[in-house]
Amino acid sequence: MDILSGIELAIKNEADGIEFYRKAKDKTKHPIGKMMFEAFMQDEKEHLELLQSLKKGAGPLSIDIDRLKQKKSPRERVKGLFEAVKDAVAGRIEANPDELEALRIAMDTEKEGYQLYQQLAQQATTSEEKVFFEFLVGEEKQHFQLLQNTYTYLSDTGNWFLWEERGLLDGG
């Protein structure tokens, strides 16, 4: 696949991801799940805007690589959201089968995303493009890891509240 086709596919995937995370957020009953899906949806929106800018010919030079490097990671952003509400979320709400299925689908999507961005980074013709696609690889890999940790924990315990207390956001 050439780089333009890859960018077009990435644009479609990010748009689909935005819609998926919006629906997942709406269906999830627990505030922590809603916040996680909302945070991922916002990340996908930013990725979409950057990719559209690149495709329109604005080119990688229009993307502020230094700003991207200074941006908090998805893990840090989601953890910050949880910290802000953890005292307000005192109830134990069980994860439902739809939430677990949403997590499985999201993991598959994020894995496909970071694999595509790895391929595009290898095909990049400038160092700026390479840095940009590697940034997206990192974002999508962290989404995948957060989703995988969440899925593993919830499928074992079924409990959102205990997951937050366990601190899986820290990889623990």
C-alpha positions as CSV (number, residue, x, y, z in Angstrom):
1,M,0.0,0.0,0.0
2,D,1.3,3.4,-0.9
3,I,1.5,6.1,1.7
4,L,-1.5,8.1,0.4
5,S,-3.7,5.0,0.4
6,G,-2.5,4.3,3.9
7,I,-3.4,7.8,5.0
8,E,-6.8,7.5,3.5
9,L,-7.4,4.2,5.3
10,A,-6.1,5.8,8.5
11,I,-8.6,8.6,8.1
12,K,-11.5,6.2,7.6
13,N,-10.3,4.1,10.6
14,E,-10.1,7.2,12.9
15,A,-13.6,8.4,11.8
16,D,-14.9,4.9,12.5
17,G,-13.1,4.9,15.9
18,I,-14.8,8.2,16.9
19,E,-18.2,6.8,16.2
20,F,-17.4,3.5,17.9
21,Y,-16.2,5.2,21.1
22,R,-19.2,7.5,21.1
23,K,-21.6,4.6,21.0
24,A,-19.5,2.7,23.6
25,K,-19.6,5.7,25.9
26,D,-23.3,6.0,25.5
27,K,-23.9,2.3,26.3
28,T,-21.5,1.9,29.2
29,K,-23.2,2.3,32.5
30,H,-20.2,3.0,34.7
31,P,-18.7,6.6,34.9
32,I,-15.1,5.3,34.6
33,G,-16.0,3.4,31.4
34,K,-17.7,6.4,30.0
35,M,-14.7,8.6,30.8
36,M,-12.3,6.2,29.2
37,F,-14.3,5.9,26.0
38,E,-14.7,9.7,25.9
39,A,-11.0,10.2,26.3
40,F,-10.2,7.8,23.5
41,M,-12.9,9.4,21.3
42,Q,-11.1,12.8,21.8
43,D,-7.8,11.3,20.9
44,E,-9.2,9.8,17.7
45,K,-10.7,13.2,16.8
46,E,-7.2,14.8,17.1
47,H,-5.7,12.0,15.1
48,L,-8.3,12.5,12.4
49,E,-7.7,16.2,12.2
50,L,-3.9,15.7,11.9
51,L,-4.3,13.0,9.2
52,Q,-6.8,15.2,7.2
53,S,-4.3,18.1,7.4
54,L,-1.6,15.8,6.1
55,K,-3.7,14.5,3.3
56,K,-4.9,18.0,2.2
57,G,-1.3,18.8,1.3
58,A,-0.7,20.9,4.3
59,G,2.1,18.4,4.8
60,P,4.0,17.3,7.8
61,L,5.6,20.7,8.3
62,S,2.1,22.0,9.3
63,I,2.0,19.5,12.2
64,D,3.7,20.8,15.3
65,I,5.9,17.8,16.1
66,D,7.3,19.4,19.3
67,R,3.7,19.9,20.6
68,L,2.9,16.3,19.9
69,K,6.0,15.2,21.8
70,Q,5.1,17.3,24.8
71,K,1.5,16.1,24.9
72,K,0.5,13.8,27.8
73,S,0.2,10.2,26.9
74,P,-3.2,8.5,26.7
75,R,-2.4,6.7,29.9
76,E,-1.6,10.0,31.7
77,R,-4.7,11.7,30.4
78,V,-7.1,8.8,31.3
79,K,-5.5,8.5,34.7
80,G,-6.0,12.2,35.3
81,L,-9.7,11.9,34.5
82,F,-10.0,9.0,36.9
83,E,-8.2,10.8,39.7
84,A,-10.7,13.7,39.3
85,V,-13.7,11.5,39.9
86,K,-12.5,8.6,42.0
87,D,-14.0,9.9,45.2
88,A,-17.4,10.5,43.5
89,V,-17.5,6.9,42.2
90,A,-18.1,4.9,45.3
91,G,-20.5,2.2,44.0
92,R,-19.6,-1.2,42.6
93,I,-21.1,-1.6,39.2
94,E,-20.6,-4.8,37.4
95,A,-19.3,-4.8,33.8
96,N,-22.0,-6.1,31.4
97,P,-21.4,-8.4,28.4
98,D,-21.9,-5.4,26.0
99,E,-19.1,-3.5,27.7
100,L,-16.8,-6.5,27.5
101,E,-17.6,-6.9,23.8
102,A,-17.0,-3.2,23.2
103,L,-13.6,-3.6,24.8
104,R,-12.8,-6.6,22.6
105,I,-13.7,-4.7,19.4
106,A,-11.8,-1.7,20.6
107,M,-8.7,-3.8,21.2
108,D,-8.8,-5.2,17.7
109,T,-9.3,-1.8,16.2
110,E,-6.4,-0.2,18.1
111,K,-4.1,-3.1,17.2
112,E,-5.0,-2.7,13.5
113,G,-4.4,1.1,14.0
114,Y,-0.9,0.8,15.4
115,Q,0.1,-1.8,12.8
116,L,-1.0,0.5,10.0
117,Y,0.9,3.5,11.5
118,Q,4.0,1.3,11.9
119,Q,3.8,0.5,8.2
120,L,3.3,4.2,7.3
121,A,6.3,5.2,9.5
122,Q,8.4,2.8,7.6
123,Q,7.2,4.3,4.3
124,A,7.6,7.9,5.4
125,T,9.6,10.0,3.1
126,T,10.6,12.7,5.6
127,S,11.8,12.6,9.2
128,E,8.8,14.7,10.2
129,E,6.4,12.1,8.7
130,K,8.2,9.3,10.4
131,V,8.0,11.1,13.8
132,F,4.3,11.8,13.2
133,F,3.4,8.2,12.4
134,E,5.6,6.9,15.3
135,F,3.6,9.3,17.6
136,L,0.4,7.7,16.4
137,V,1.8,4.2,16.9
138,G,2.5,5.2,20.5
139,E,-0.9,6.6,21.1
140,E,-2.7,3.6,19.6
141,K,-0.5,1.1,21.5
142,Q,-1.3,2.8,24.7
143,H,-5.0,2.7,23.9
144,F,-4.6,-1.0,23.2
145,Q,-2.8,-1.6,26.5
146,L,-5.3,0.3,28.5
147,L,-8.2,-1.6,26.8
148,Q,-6.4,-4.9,27.3
149,N,-5.8,-4.3,31.0
150,T,-9.4,-3.2,31.5
151,Y,-10.8,-6.2,29.6
152,T,-8.5,-8.7,31.4
153,Y,-9.5,-7.3,34.8
154,L,-13.2,-7.0,34.2
155,S,-13.5,-10.4,32.6
156,D,-11.8,-11.8,35.8
157,T,-13.8,-9.7,38.4
158,G,-16.6,-8.1,36.5
159,N,-16.2,-5.0,38.6
160,W,-15.3,-1.5,37.3
161,F,-14.8,-0.1,40.8
162,L,-12.2,-2.7,41.8
163,W,-10.4,-2.2,38.5
164,E,-9.9,1.5,39.2
165,E,-8.7,0.8,42.7
166,R,-6.3,-1.8,41.5
167,G,-4.4,0.8,39.5
168,L,-4.1,-1.0,36.2
169,L,-3.6,2.3,34.6
170,D,-0.1,2.2,36.0
171,G,0.4,-1.2,34.5
172,G,0.1,-2.9,37.9
